[in-house]
Amino acid sequence: MRITVNRKAHFNAAHRLFRSDWSDEKNLAVFGKCSNPHYHGHNYELIVSVTGEIDPETGFVMDMKVLKGLIKTEIEDTFDHKNLNEEVLEFKKLNPTAENISVVIWNKLRSKINKTLDLSVTLYETPRNFVSYSGE
């Protein structure tokens, strides 16, 4: 029997959507107000989902205290109250769209979670705009 456990987290971050090889006019046309050269921020909500077999000894798919710690050290400590473009290495050359942020989060967590477990992340940029990524 496979079951999914979920952990919700939160971080605040600023970013600017833009391509340095495009003019300001083209960035504005494609990314709108999100291309503001002075940046803008979001209150991101993150749901990390781990799916696998229930361990017969512990009754856990994954110890939620361990998952909570991983999210804190790998994601919250890295992204919270940061300018993603300026302060997070992965976004020095990668446009910090919700899609790209979710892939970066997944990659950071994937290397720390048992490979027998499936991992998915859902990132809410706003209450109505969100993306999901499961490594596919």
GUKEVEX-607274 format. One record per residue: residue in three letters; z, y, x of N, C-alpha, C, CB in turn. Coordinates in nm, 3 decimals. Glycine has a CB too. Example, Ala and Ser with C-alpha at 12.3 -4.5 7.8 and 13.67 -1.06 7.14 Angstrom:
ATOM, r, npz, npy, npx, capz, capy, capx, cpz, cpy, cpx, cbpz, cbpy, cbpx
ATOM, ala, 0.780, -0.569, 1.319, 0.780, -0.450, 1.230, 0.780, -0.330, 1.320, 0.905, -0.447, 1.131
ATOM, ser, 0.708, -0.225, 1.285, 0.714, -0.106, 1.367, 0.787, 0.003, 1.290, 0.572, -0.060, 1.408
END
This chain:
ATOM, r, npz, npy, npx, capz, capy, capx, cpz, cpy, cpx, cbpz, cbpy, cbpx
ATOM, met, 0.000, -0.118, 0.084, 0.000, 0.000, 0.000, 0.000, 0.124, 0.089, 0.122, 0.000, -0.096
ATOM, arg, -0.095, 0.214, 0.063, -0.103, 0.340, 0.138, -0.052, 0.453, 0.049, -0.249, 0.369, 0.185
ATOM, ile, 0.022, 0.542, 0.111, 0.079, 0.655, 0.038, 0.068, 0.779, 0.124, 0.226, 0.627, -0.003
ATOM, thr, 0.063, 0.894, 0.060, 0.051, 1.021, 0.132, 0.180, 1.101, 0.119, -0.068, 1.103, 0.079
ATOM, val, 0.229, 1.148, 0.233, 0.342, 1.241, 0.235, 0.288, 1.379, 0.273, 0.455, 1.193, 0.335
ATOM, asn, 0.350, 1.481, 0.220, 0.301, 1.618, 0.241, 0.415, 1.708, 0.286, 0.238, 1.674, 0.112
ATOM, arg, 0.383, 1.800, 0.375, 0.479, 1.900, 0.419, 0.411, 2.036, 0.406, 0.528, 1.872, 0.566
ATOM, lys, 0.479, 2.130, 0.341, 0.426, 2.264, 0.322, 0.488, 2.357, 0.425, 0.453, 2.314, 0.177
ATOM, ala, 0.408, 2.448, 0.477, 0.454, 2.545, 0.576, 0.389, 2.679, 0.546, 0.423, 2.498, 0.721
ATOM, his, 0.432, 2.780, 0.620, 0.385, 2.916, 0.596, 0.378, 2.990, 0.730, 0.478, 2.991, 0.496
ATOM, phe, 0.276, 3.075, 0.744, 0.274, 3.167, 0.857, 0.195, 3.292, 0.817, 0.212, 3.100, 0.983
ATOM, asn, 0.228, 3.402, 0.880, 0.158, 3.529, 0.859, 0.078, 3.558, 0.985, 0.259, 3.647, 0.826
ATOM, ala, -0.046, 3.599, 0.967, -0.127, 3.629, 1.084, -0.235, 3.729, 1.048, -0.189, 3.501, 1.142
ATOM, ala, -0.278, 3.804, 1.150, -0.389, 3.898, 1.136, -0.512, 3.839, 1.204, -0.354, 4.037, 1.198
ATOM, his, -0.628, 3.882, 1.154, -0.753, 3.842, 1.219, -0.864, 3.938, 1.181, -0.790, 3.697, 1.179
ATOM, arg, -0.974, 3.920, 1.247, -1.097, 3.992, 1.216, -1.209, 3.890, 1.220, -1.123, 4.111, 1.315
ATOM, leu, -1.288, 3.887, 1.114, -1.406, 3.801, 1.113, -1.523, 3.881, 1.167, -1.436, 3.747, 0.969
ATOM, phe, -1.578, 3.835, 1.277, -1.692, 3.903, 1.335, -1.754, 3.818, 1.445, -1.652, 4.040, 1.390
ATOM, arg, -1.875, 3.851, 1.475, -1.945, 3.791, 1.590, -1.976, 3.904, 1.687, -2.078, 3.716, 1.546
ATOM, ser, -1.936, 3.887, 1.811, -1.957, 3.993, 1.910, -2.104, 4.015, 1.942, -1.881, 3.960, 2.036
ATOM, asp, -2.187, 3.915, 1.915, -2.331, 3.929, 1.942, -2.405, 3.995, 1.825, -2.392, 3.793, 1.970
ATOM, trp, -2.334, 4.033, 1.718, -2.395, 4.103, 1.605, -2.352, 4.249, 1.607, -2.356, 4.037, 1.471
ATOM, ser, -2.433, 4.333, 1.546, -2.397, 4.474, 1.531, -2.284, 4.488, 1.429, -2.521, 4.558, 1.487
ATOM, asp, -2.217, 4.605, 1.433, -2.113, 4.631, 1.333, -2.171, 4.626, 1.192, -2.048, 4.769, 1.358
ATOM, glu, -2.294, 4.672, 1.177, -2.358, 4.672, 1.046, -2.381, 4.531, 0.994, -2.491, 4.748, 1.051
ATOM, lys, -2.428, 4.441, 1.081, -2.451, 4.303, 1.039, -2.318, 4.233, 1.010, -2.529, 4.227, 1.146
ATOM, asn, -2.216, 4.256, 1.093, -2.084, 4.199, 1.067, -2.032, 4.246, 0.932, -1.985, 4.237, 1.178
ATOM, leu, -2.047, 4.373, 0.902, -2.002, 4.426, 0.774, -2.080, 4.364, 0.659, -2.017, 4.579, 0.771
ATOM, ala, -2.211, 4.347, 0.677, -2.293, 4.288, 0.571, -2.254, 4.143, 0.544, -2.442, 4.295, 0.609
ATOM, val, -2.220, 4.067, 0.646, -2.187, 3.925, 0.630, -2.040, 3.904, 0.594, -2.219, 3.849, 0.759
ATOM, phe, -1.950, 3.973, 0.663, -1.807, 3.947, 0.648, -1.733, 4.051, 0.564, -1.743, 3.939, 0.783
ATOM, gly, -1.801, 4.159, 0.524, -1.740, 4.260, 0.439, -1.617, 4.321, 0.503, -1.704, 4.202, 0.306
ATOM, lys, -1.518, 4.353, 0.419, -1.398, 4.419, 0.469, -1.319, 4.331, 0.567, -1.308, 4.459, 0.352
ATOM, cys, -1.349, 4.203, 0.570, -1.282, 4.113, 0.665, -1.328, 4.137, 0.809, -1.307, 3.967, 0.627
ATOM, ser, -1.433, 4.220, 0.826, -1.479, 4.253, 0.962, -1.417, 4.383, 1.013, -1.631, 4.263, 0.965
ATOM, asn, -1.317, 4.434, 0.944, -1.248, 4.557, 0.985, -1.210, 4.549, 1.133, -1.122, 4.580, 0.897
ATOM, pro, -1.258, 4.642, 1.215, -1.227, 4.637, 1.358, -1.079, 4.655, 1.390, -1.307, 4.741, 1.430
ATOM, his, -1.001, 4.699, 1.292, -0.857, 4.715, 1.311, -0.779, 4.595, 1.257, -0.808, 4.842, 1.244
ATOM, tyr, -0.852, 4.490, 1.217, -0.794, 4.364, 1.171, -0.733, 4.377, 1.030, -0.686, 4.317, 1.270
ATOM, his, -0.696, 4.266, 0.975, -0.626, 4.258, 0.847, -0.547, 4.128, 0.848, -0.726, 4.264, 0.724
ATOM, gly, -0.451, 4.115, 0.756, -0.362, 4.000, 0.762, -0.360, 3.917, 0.636, -0.224, 4.046, 0.793
ATOM, his, -0.306, 3.797, 0.650, -0.289, 3.703, 0.539, -0.153, 3.637, 0.549, -0.402, 3.597, 0.539
ATOM, asn, -0.102, 3.597, 0.435, 0.016, 3.513, 0.426, -0.036, 3.371, 0.401, 0.117, 3.561, 0.311
ATOM, tyr, -0.058, 3.296, 0.506, -0.117, 3.164, 0.496, -0.015, 3.062, 0.447, -0.174, 3.121, 0.632
ATOM, glu, -0.060, 2.974, 0.360, 0.019, 2.858, 0.318, -0.054, 2.735, 0.370, 0.037, 2.852, 0.160
ATOM, leu, 0.020, 2.645, 0.428, -0.038, 2.526, 0.490, 0.026, 2.403, 0.429, -0.019, 2.528, 0.645
ATOM, ile, -0.056, 2.305, 0.393, -0.006, 2.175, 0.350, -0.062, 2.071, 0.446, -0.046, 2.142, 0.200
ATOM, val, 0.027, 1.999, 0.511, -0.013, 1.892, 0.603, 0.016, 1.761, 0.532, 0.064, 1.901, 0.741
ATOM, ser, -0.088, 1.678, 0.521, -0.077, 1.549, 0.450, -0.100, 1.435, 0.548, -0.177, 1.542, 0.333
ATOM, val, -0.010, 1.338, 0.544, -0.019, 1.221, 0.631, -0.020, 1.098, 0.541, 0.101, 1.216, 0.734
ATOM, thr, -0.120, 1.012, 0.560, -0.138, 0.894, 0.476, -0.131, 0.769, 0.560, -0.272, 0.899, 0.400
ATOM, gly, -0.057, 0.670, 0.510, -0.049, 0.543, 0.580, 0.035, 0.443, 0.503, 0.009, 0.563, 0.719
ATOM, glu, 0.062, 0.332, 0.569, 0.146, 0.228, 0.512, 0.292, 0.267, 0.523, 0.120, 0.093, 0.583
ATOM, ile, 0.371, 0.225, 0.428, 0.515, 0.248, 0.434, 0.576, 0.151, 0.535, 0.581, 0.232, 0.293
ATOM, asp, 0.649, 0.205, 0.631, 0.717, 0.122, 0.730, 0.828, 0.043, 0.658, 0.777, 0.210, 0.847
ATOM, pro, 0.824, -0.091, 0.666, 0.924, -0.170, 0.594, 1.068, -0.150, 0.646, 0.889, -0.316, 0.604
ATOM, glu, 1.082, -0.108, 0.771, 1.216, -0.086, 0.826, 1.277, 0.046, 0.780, 1.211, -0.089, 0.977
ATOM, thr, 1.196, 0.154, 0.782, 1.249, 0.286, 0.750, 1.222, 0.329, 0.607, 1.192, 0.388, 0.843
ATOM, gly, 1.117, 0.274, 0.547, 1.074, 0.320, 0.415, 0.989, 0.447, 0.422, 1.194, 0.345, 0.328
ATOM, phe, 0.958, 0.494, 0.545, 0.879, 0.615, 0.566, 0.734, 0.580, 0.598, 0.940, 0.699, 0.679
ATOM, val, 0.643, 0.669, 0.559, 0.509, 0.671, 0.619, 0.521, 0.741, 0.754, 0.405, 0.744, 0.525
ATOM, met, 0.592, 0.854, 0.752, 0.623, 0.930, 0.874, 0.753, 1.002, 0.847, 0.507, 1.030, 0.913
ATOM, asp, 0.839, 1.008, 0.945, 0.964, 1.081, 0.932, 0.932, 1.230, 0.910, 1.055, 1.061, 1.060
ATOM, met, 0.972, 1.283, 0.795, 0.940, 1.421, 0.761, 1.008, 1.521, 0.855, 0.982, 1.449, 0.617
ATOM, lys, 1.121, 1.484, 0.915, 1.183, 1.573, 1.014, 1.092, 1.587, 1.136, 1.322, 1.519, 1.057
ATOM, val, 1.028, 1.479, 1.175, 0.935, 1.483, 1.288, 0.815, 1.569, 1.252, 0.890, 1.341, 1.328
ATOM, leu, 0.759, 1.550, 1.132, 0.644, 1.628, 1.088, 0.680, 1.777, 1.082, 0.593, 1.579, 0.950
ATOM, lys, 0.797, 1.808, 1.027, 0.844, 1.947, 1.020, 0.851, 2.008, 1.160, 0.983, 1.954, 0.952
ATOM, gly, 0.904, 1.934, 1.256, 0.914, 1.983, 1.393, 0.779, 2.007, 1.457, 0.992, 1.885, 1.476
ATOM, leu, 0.684, 1.915, 1.434, 0.549, 1.931, 1.488, 0.481, 2.055, 1.431, 0.464, 1.807, 1.458
ATOM, ile, 0.494, 2.075, 1.301, 0.433, 2.193, 1.239, 0.494, 2.320, 1.296, 0.450, 2.188, 1.084
ATOM, lys, 0.624, 2.319, 1.316, 0.690, 2.438, 1.371, 0.642, 2.467, 1.512, 0.841, 2.421, 1.371
ATOM, thr, 0.646, 2.367, 1.601, 0.612, 2.393, 1.741, 0.463, 2.411, 1.764, 0.663, 2.280, 1.826
ATOM, glu, 0.381, 2.332, 1.696, 0.236, 2.337, 1.720, 0.166, 2.447, 1.642, 0.175, 2.204, 1.685
ATOM, ile, 0.214, 2.479, 1.522, 0.142, 2.572, 1.435, 0.219, 2.702, 1.414, 0.115, 2.506, 1.300
ATOM, glu, 0.336, 2.695, 1.356, 0.408, 2.818, 1.324, 0.438, 2.900, 1.449, 0.538, 2.786, 1.250
ATOM, asp, 0.488, 2.837, 1.554, 0.521, 2.911, 1.676, 0.396, 2.971, 1.741, 0.593, 2.820, 1.775
ATOM, thr, 0.282, 2.907, 1.722, 0.156, 2.953, 1.781, 0.090, 3.063, 1.699, 0.061, 2.838, 1.797
ATOM, phe, 0.094, 3.052, 1.565, 0.017, 3.142, 1.478, 0.099, 3.251, 1.409, -0.051, 3.062, 1.375
ATOM, asp, 0.227, 3.227, 1.384, 0.304, 3.318, 1.299, 0.323, 3.455, 1.364, 0.439, 3.258, 1.267
ATOM, his, 0.291, 3.559, 1.286, 0.301, 3.698, 1.328, 0.219, 3.726, 1.454, 0.446, 3.735, 1.352
ATOM, lys, 0.101, 3.665, 1.458, 0.010, 3.685, 1.571, -0.122, 3.744, 1.521, -0.015, 3.550, 1.645
ATOM, asn, -0.191, 3.809, 1.613, -0.329, 3.848, 1.591, -0.410, 3.730, 1.644, -0.367, 3.986, 1.664
ATOM, leu, -0.471, 3.655, 1.555, -0.539, 3.532, 1.595, -0.648, 3.558, 1.697, -0.598, 3.463, 1.473
ATOM, asn, -0.727, 3.664, 1.678, -0.836, 3.694, 1.771, -0.785, 3.724, 1.912, -0.916, 3.813, 1.719
ATOM, glu, -0.672, 3.791, 1.920, -0.623, 3.841, 2.048, -0.520, 3.750, 2.114, -0.563, 3.977, 2.029
ATOM, glu, -0.441, 3.676, 2.033, -0.325, 3.607, 2.089, -0.331, 3.455, 2.084, -0.204, 3.652, 2.017
ATOM, val, -0.431, 3.399, 2.019, -0.440, 3.253, 2.009, -0.565, 3.209, 2.086, -0.446, 3.206, 1.859
ATOM, leu, -0.542, 3.132, 2.192, -0.648, 3.094, 2.285, -0.772, 3.040, 2.215, -0.597, 2.991, 2.381
ATOM, glu, -0.753, 2.953, 2.116, -0.868, 2.888, 2.050, -0.963, 2.989, 1.984, -0.819, 2.790, 1.945
ATOM, phe, -0.912, 3.108, 1.950, -0.995, 3.205, 1.880, -1.047, 3.317, 1.969, -0.917, 3.264, 1.766
ATOM, lys, -1.035, 3.299, 2.099, -1.093, 3.398, 2.190, -1.245, 3.402, 2.175, -1.055, 3.366, 2.336
ATOM, lys, -1.304, 3.285, 2.144, -1.450, 3.278, 2.127, -1.491, 3.214, 1.995, -1.511, 3.200, 2.242
ATOM, leu, -1.393, 3.177, 1.913, -1.420, 3.111, 1.785, -1.378, 3.204, 1.673, -1.344, 2.974, 1.775
ATOM, asn, -1.469, 3.229, 1.579, -1.441, 3.318, 1.466, -1.327, 3.257, 1.382, -1.569, 3.340, 1.379
ATOM, pro, -1.215, 3.329, 1.362, -1.100, 3.272, 1.293, -1.113, 3.272, 1.140, -0.975, 3.348, 1.332
ATOM, thr, -1.216, 3.206, 1.091, -1.230, 3.185, 0.947, -1.128, 3.082, 0.903, -1.375, 3.139, 0.911
ATOM, ala, -1.102, 3.075, 0.775, -1.010, 2.972, 0.724, -1.059, 2.833, 0.764, -0.997, 2.982, 0.570
ATOM, glu, -1.190, 2.813, 0.760, -1.247, 2.683, 0.798, -1.213, 2.649, 0.943, -1.399, 2.683, 0.778
ATOM, asn, -1.237, 2.745, 1.033, -1.210, 2.720, 1.175, -1.060, 2.708, 1.203, -1.269, 2.830, 1.260
ATOM, ile, -0.978, 2.786, 1.135, -0.833, 2.776, 1.154, -0.785, 2.637, 1.114, -0.760, 2.885, 1.073
ATOM, ser, -0.836, 2.585, 1.002, -0.793, 2.452, 0.956, -0.832, 2.344, 1.056, -0.853, 2.421, 0.818
ATOM, val, -0.949, 2.355, 1.117, -0.991, 2.256, 1.218, -0.902, 2.265, 1.342, -1.140, 2.278, 1.257
ATOM, val, -0.869, 2.386, 1.385, -0.780, 2.403, 1.501, -0.643, 2.343, 1.470, -0.765, 2.554, 1.537
ATOM, ile, -0.590, 2.369, 1.352, -0.460, 2.313, 1.313, -0.467, 2.161, 1.313, -0.419, 2.364, 1.173
ATOM, trp, -0.570, 2.105, 1.254, -0.586, 1.959, 1.249, -0.588, 1.900, 1.390, -0.715, 1.921, 1.172
ATOM, asn, -0.665, 1.962, 1.479, -0.675, 1.912, 1.617, -0.541, 1.919, 1.689, -0.779, 1.992, 1.695
ATOM, lys, -0.466, 2.026, 1.668, -0.335, 2.038, 1.733, -0.240, 1.929, 1.685, -0.275, 2.177, 1.705
ATOM, leu, -0.244, 1.899, 1.555, -0.153, 1.798, 1.500, -0.201, 1.655, 1.526, -0.136, 1.820, 1.350
ATOM, arg, -0.332, 1.635, 1.522, -0.388, 1.499, 1.536, -0.341, 1.432, 1.664, -0.541, 1.504, 1.533
ATOM, ser, -0.336, 1.508, 1.772, -0.298, 1.450, 1.901, -0.150, 1.412, 1.907, -0.331, 1.547, 2.013
ATOM, lys, -0.071, 1.458, 1.811, 0.073, 1.433, 1.812, 0.118, 1.331, 1.707, 0.147, 1.563, 1.791
ATOM, ile, 0.027, 1.289, 1.622, 0.062, 1.198, 1.511, -0.005, 1.063, 1.536, 0.017, 1.257, 1.372
ATOM, asn, 0.069, 0.956, 1.510, 0.021, 0.819, 1.529, -0.120, 0.803, 1.472, 0.117, 0.719, 1.463
ATOM, lys, -0.209, 0.747, 1.553, -0.351, 0.733, 1.514, -0.372, 0.637, 1.397, -0.431, 0.686, 1.633
ATOM, thr, -0.272, 0.554, 1.365, -0.286, 0.465, 1.249, -0.268, 0.541, 1.118, -0.184, 0.351, 1.257
ATOM, leu, -0.223, 0.666, 1.127, -0.202, 0.748, 1.008, -0.317, 0.845, 0.991, -0.068, 0.824, 1.017
ATOM, asp, -0.363, 0.863, 0.867, -0.467, 0.961, 0.837, -0.402, 1.097, 0.823, -0.546, 0.922, 0.709
ATOM, leu, -0.473, 1.200, 0.866, -0.421, 1.336, 0.863, -0.519, 1.426, 0.790, -0.396, 1.389, 1.007
ATOM, ser, -0.464, 1.512, 0.705, -0.544, 1.613, 0.636, -0.463, 1.742, 0.632, -0.583, 1.567, 0.492
ATOM, val, -0.532, 1.855, 0.645, -0.466, 1.984, 0.629, -0.537, 2.065, 0.522, -0.463, 2.061, 0.763
ATOM, thr, -0.459, 2.134, 0.443, -0.511, 2.228, 0.343, -0.450, 2.363, 0.376, -0.477, 2.184, 0.195
ATOM, leu, -0.536, 2.462, 0.395, -0.493, 2.596, 0.434, -0.532, 2.695, 0.326, -0.554, 2.636, 0.570
ATOM, tyr, -0.432, 2.762, 0.270, -0.454, 2.867, 0.171, -0.454, 3.001, 0.244, -0.344, 2.865, 0.059
ATOM, glu, -0.568, 3.070, 0.238, -0.575, 3.204, 0.294, -0.525, 3.306, 0.192, -0.721, 3.238, 0.338
ATOM, thr, -0.553, 3.279, 0.066, -0.499, 3.353, -0.047, -0.460, 3.248, -0.151, -0.603, 3.460, -0.106
ATOM, pro, -0.390, 3.287, -0.257, -0.354, 3.187, -0.358, -0.476, 3.119, -0.422, -0.271, 3.252, -0.467
ATOM, arg, -0.593, 3.185, -0.418, -0.712, 3.127, -0.482, -0.819, 3.080, -0.384, -0.772, 3.227, -0.575
ATOM, asn, -0.804, 3.112, -0.255, -0.902, 3.071, -0.155, -0.836, 2.977, -0.055, -0.962, 3.194, -0.082
ATOM, phe, -0.884, 2.853, -0.051, -0.826, 2.756, 0.041, -0.932, 2.657, 0.086, -0.709, 2.683, -0.023
ATOM, val, -0.905, 2.595, 0.201, -0.994, 2.496, 0.260, -0.912, 2.371, 0.295, -1.066, 2.552, 0.387
ATOM, ser, -0.980, 2.258, 0.300, -0.916, 2.131, 0.340, -1.002, 2.067, 0.448, -0.899, 2.035, 0.216
ATOM, tyr, -0.933, 2.004, 0.544, -1.003, 1.934, 0.651, -0.928, 1.807, 0.687, -1.018, 2.025, 0.776
ATOM, ser, -1.004, 1.699, 0.701, -0.942, 1.571, 0.735, -1.013, 1.502, 0.853, -0.944, 1.478, 0.613
ATOM, gly, -1.076, 1.582, 0.937, -1.134, 1.529, 1.059, -1.272, 1.470, 1.044, -1.046, 1.426, 1.112
ATOM, glu, -1.335, 1.493, 0.933, -1.468, 1.433, 0.912, -1.579, 1.534, 0.936, -1.479, 1.378, 0.770
END
